[in-house]
Amino acid sequence: MTTDLQQECKGRVRCSAWLDRSDEYAGRLRKDEWEVRPVSISVARELVTKYHYAKGAANTRTYLHGLFRRGAFWEADCLGVAWWIPPTRSAAEATYPKNWQGVLALSRLVIAPDVPKNACTFLLSRSVKLIPPQEWPCLVTYADDWRGHVGTIYRACNWSYLGKTGAEETYTISGVMTARKAGGKTRTKAEMLALGAQSEGKHAKHKYVLLRERSNDPSSAMTPTVIARL
């Protein structure tokens, strides 16, 4: 049976610990052989363009963390990326209204082909540890229904599931996912089509959060059905 994580990584990633329970530990990442550290935006963008279905990412970042074999010297040896940026204000307020400026979004999570099975969870968990909780008490991310994803990797890392967002039009330009929001403006459907965008239909996303306070109960700060999104 193929999980959403395997679908996401098909042809490029071997990060599912659920693929074969009879051989659960074969090919798994050895933590002492790998590390996660900051990486440049140019290297991160190259990996996203090659291996992530969105084929693109934001022009900015708050944190960029790369997956490396321990001791690797060159940035070109990077084999995975966790890309963090603040969400839109509306998404942040809907997610964590008591401190919307403390919300940080995992915008892209991607790894290269043939890395060990549990590299995704290793990269995500180590990346989270590099982000100061005092500055960013709430982390948020989304799994795309459009791609058949439900967020298995986030469940495995103990993120809280808040349900689905409202369905919104999804656009691509030459195969690259393209957001309607540009700066402070949200483009209309007509404006998107004028840019050469193609509508992929209306799709919802599965929303996950990780609260890094003493009280890790998301119900105290947010509701399970949230229509705001990145």
C-alpha positions as CSV (number, residue, x, y, z in Angstrom):
1,M,0.0,0.0,0.0
2,T,1.4,3.4,-1.0
3,T,1.2,6.2,1.5
4,D,0.9,9.9,0.7
5,L,4.5,10.3,1.7
6,Q,5.7,7.7,-0.8
7,Q,3.6,9.4,-3.5
8,E,5.2,12.8,-2.7
9,C,8.7,11.2,-2.9
10,K,8.0,8.9,-5.8
11,G,11.0,8.5,-8.1
12,R,13.2,10.7,-6.0
13,V,12.9,9.9,-2.3
14,R,13.1,6.9,-0.1
15,C,12.0,8.3,3.2
16,S,9.1,6.1,4.2
17,A,9.4,4.0,7.3
18,W,6.1,2.4,6.6
19,L,6.9,0.8,3.2
20,D,7.8,-2.6,4.4
21,R,7.2,-3.5,8.1
22,S,8.9,-6.8,7.7
23,D,12.2,-5.0,6.9
24,E,11.5,-2.0,9.1
25,Y,15.1,-1.0,9.9
26,A,16.8,-1.8,6.6
27,G,18.3,1.2,4.9
28,R,17.4,3.6,7.8
29,L,19.4,6.7,8.5
30,R,22.0,6.4,11.2
31,K,21.8,9.7,13.1
32,D,25.5,9.8,13.9
33,E,26.3,9.8,10.1
34,W,24.1,12.8,9.2
35,E,23.6,16.4,10.2
36,V,21.3,19.4,9.6
37,R,22.7,22.9,9.2
38,P,22.0,26.2,7.4
39,V,22.3,26.2,3.6
40,S,22.2,29.0,1.0
41,I,19.1,30.0,-0.9
42,S,20.7,29.1,-4.2
43,V,21.4,25.5,-3.2
44,A,18.0,25.2,-1.6
45,R,16.3,26.5,-4.7
46,E,18.1,24.1,-6.9
47,L,17.0,21.1,-4.8
48,V,13.4,22.3,-4.7
49,T,13.3,22.9,-8.5
50,K,14.7,19.4,-9.1
51,Y,12.8,17.3,-6.6
52,H,9.7,19.1,-5.2
53,Y,6.4,18.9,-7.1
54,A,5.9,22.7,-6.8
55,K,9.1,23.3,-8.8
56,G,9.7,26.6,-7.1
57,A,9.8,28.5,-3.8
58,A,9.6,31.9,-2.2
59,N,12.3,34.6,-3.0
60,T,12.9,35.0,0.7
61,R,13.5,32.8,3.7
62,T,13.6,33.1,7.5
63,Y,15.5,29.8,7.9
64,L,16.9,27.4,5.4
65,H,18.3,24.1,6.8
66,G,20.0,21.5,4.7
67,L,20.5,17.7,5.2
68,F,24.2,16.6,4.9
69,R,26.3,13.6,5.5
70,R,28.3,14.4,8.6
71,G,31.6,15.9,7.6
72,A,30.5,17.0,4.1
73,F,32.3,20.3,3.3
74,W,30.6,21.7,0.1
75,E,27.1,23.1,0.1
76,A,26.6,21.2,-3.2
77,D,26.6,18.0,-1.0
78,C,23.3,19.1,0.4
79,L,20.7,16.3,0.1
80,G,17.6,17.9,1.6
81,V,16.0,21.2,2.5
82,A,13.6,22.6,5.0
83,W,12.5,26.1,3.9
84,W,10.8,28.3,6.5
85,I,9.0,31.6,5.9
86,P,6.3,33.6,7.8
87,P,2.8,32.9,6.5
88,T,0.5,35.7,5.4
89,R,-0.9,37.7,8.3
90,S,-4.4,36.3,7.7
91,A,-3.1,32.7,7.9
92,A,-1.0,33.5,11.0
93,E,-3.9,35.2,12.8
94,A,-6.2,32.2,12.0
95,T,-3.6,29.8,13.3
96,Y,-2.3,31.5,16.4
97,P,-4.4,34.6,17.2
98,K,-2.8,35.4,20.5
99,N,0.6,35.9,18.9
100,W,0.3,35.9,15.1
101,Q,3.8,37.4,14.7
102,G,5.2,34.2,16.3
103,V,4.0,31.9,13.5
104,L,6.5,30.4,11.1
105,A,5.5,28.2,8.1
106,L,7.3,25.2,6.7
107,S,7.0,26.2,3.0
108,R,9.0,23.4,1.4
109,L,10.4,20.1,2.6
110,V,12.3,18.1,0.1
111,I,15.1,15.5,-0.1
112,A,17.2,14.1,-2.9
113,P,16.9,10.5,-4.3
114,D,18.3,7.5,-2.6
115,V,18.7,9.0,0.9
116,P,17.9,6.7,3.8
117,K,14.2,5.9,4.6
118,N,13.8,8.1,7.6
119,A,15.7,11.1,6.3
120,C,12.5,13.3,6.1
121,T,11.7,12.9,9.8
122,F,15.3,13.4,10.7
123,L,15.6,16.6,8.6
124,L,12.3,18.0,9.9
125,S,12.9,17.3,13.6
126,R,16.5,18.7,13.5
127,S,15.4,21.7,11.6
128,V,12.7,22.5,14.2
129,K,15.4,22.3,16.9
130,L,17.4,25.0,15.1
131,I,14.4,27.5,15.3
132,P,14.2,29.4,18.6
133,P,10.8,28.7,20.3
134,Q,10.8,32.0,22.1
135,E,10.7,33.8,18.8
136,W,8.6,31.3,16.9
137,P,6.2,29.5,19.4
138,C,3.9,28.2,16.6
139,L,5.0,26.3,13.5
140,V,2.5,25.6,10.7
141,T,2.6,23.6,7.5
142,Y,0.2,22.2,4.9
143,A,-0.2,18.9,2.9
144,D,-1.6,19.3,-0.6
145,D,-4.8,17.4,-1.3
146,W,-4.1,18.2,-5.0
147,R,-1.1,15.8,-4.8
148,G,-2.9,13.2,-2.8
149,H,-1.0,14.0,0.4
150,V,-2.4,13.9,3.9
151,G,0.6,14.8,6.0
152,T,2.0,11.4,7.1
153,I,5.4,12.9,7.7
154,Y,4.0,15.6,10.1
155,R,2.0,13.0,12.0
156,A,5.2,11.0,12.4
157,C,6.9,14.1,13.9
158,N,4.0,14.7,16.4
159,W,2.5,17.8,14.8
160,S,-1.2,18.4,15.6
161,Y,-3.7,18.0,12.8
162,L,-6.2,20.9,12.5
163,G,-8.3,19.6,9.6
164,K,-8.7,20.9,6.0
165,T,-8.5,24.5,4.8
166,G,-11.2,25.8,2.4
167,A,-10.7,24.8,-1.2
168,E,-9.0,27.4,-3.3
169,E,-8.0,27.6,-7.0
170,T,-4.5,26.1,-7.6
171,Y,-2.4,27.6,-10.5
172,T,0.7,26.6,-12.3
173,I,2.8,28.3,-14.9
174,S,4.9,26.0,-17.0
175,G,4.5,23.3,-14.3
176,V,5.6,25.6,-11.5
177,M,3.0,26.3,-8.7
178,T,2.2,30.0,-8.7
179,A,0.5,31.8,-5.8
180,R,-2.2,34.3,-6.3
181,K,-0.6,36.5,-3.6
182,A,2.2,38.7,-4.8
183,G,3.5,41.2,-2.2
184,G,0.5,42.9,-0.7
185,K,-1.9,42.0,-3.6
186,T,-4.0,39.0,-4.3
187,R,-4.4,38.5,-8.0
188,T,-7.8,37.7,-9.5
189,K,-8.4,34.6,-11.6
190,A,-8.4,36.8,-14.8
191,E,-5.0,38.3,-13.8
192,M,-3.6,34.8,-13.2
193,L,-4.8,33.6,-16.6
194,A,-3.3,36.7,-18.2
195,L,0.0,35.8,-16.7
196,G,-0.2,32.5,-18.5
197,A,-1.3,30.5,-15.5
198,Q,-3.2,27.3,-15.8
199,S,-5.9,26.4,-13.3
200,E,-5.5,23.0,-11.7
201,G,-8.9,23.2,-10.1
202,K,-10.0,24.0,-6.5
203,H,-8.2,22.0,-3.8
204,A,-8.0,22.0,0.0
205,K,-5.0,21.5,2.1
206,H,-4.4,19.5,5.3
207,K,-3.2,21.8,8.0
208,Y,-0.7,20.9,10.8
209,V,0.7,22.9,13.6
210,L,3.5,22.4,16.2
211,L,3.1,24.5,19.3
212,R,6.2,25.0,21.3
213,E,4.8,26.2,24.6
214,R,4.3,24.4,27.9
215,S,0.7,23.9,27.0
216,N,0.7,22.0,23.7
217,D,-3.0,22.0,23.2
218,P,-3.9,23.7,19.9
219,S,-7.6,23.9,20.8
220,S,-6.8,26.7,23.3
221,A,-5.5,29.0,20.5
222,M,-7.2,27.9,17.3
223,T,-10.1,26.0,15.7
224,P,-9.9,22.8,13.7
225,T,-11.4,24.3,10.6
226,V,-9.4,27.2,9.2
227,I,-10.0,28.8,5.9
228,A,-6.9,30.9,5.8
229,R,-3.8,29.5,4.0
230,L,-0.4,30.4,2.7
